Amino acid sequence: MAKPKKLTYVQKKNTTRHIVIEDFHKYWESAKPWGWEIRIAHGDSVLKIDLKWKNYKRPHDLTRRERCPHN
């Protein structure tokens, strides 16, 4: 039987967040009009993180659009 995948999220003192991904393969960063999108391939799945700016938008359109193979 395959070893279970492990994704650990730890919060310490209400300020620090720490995520441990033990079966990490690759990651992608993509610029978006609202901030950044990060995709992390681990095991046979992908973790998607959207980093959105609170009071900011990019001043121009993005000229290069990249496609992640795990859309």
Steps between C-alpha positions, in 0.01 A plus 500: 500500500624853418626723776241769589574853391582746773409869501547658840375844603626645828405832657712638782414794725230631262765649268712231337359249257715214385403245236705186444454305175701180515439372146568827312581478126485843336343846531378774263453873558261695279442875500132589509324840482406462869839371628673161470391143456728223628442133416692228679505145362523236770420131479230470235327834574561875482464758777390842369572817698355837394693799639268799453595860568263683731508853352706468183450398140763466230528826303498321163384177340722197520669443165604136546250244619641168615307178527562252775472139384286427810209739431 
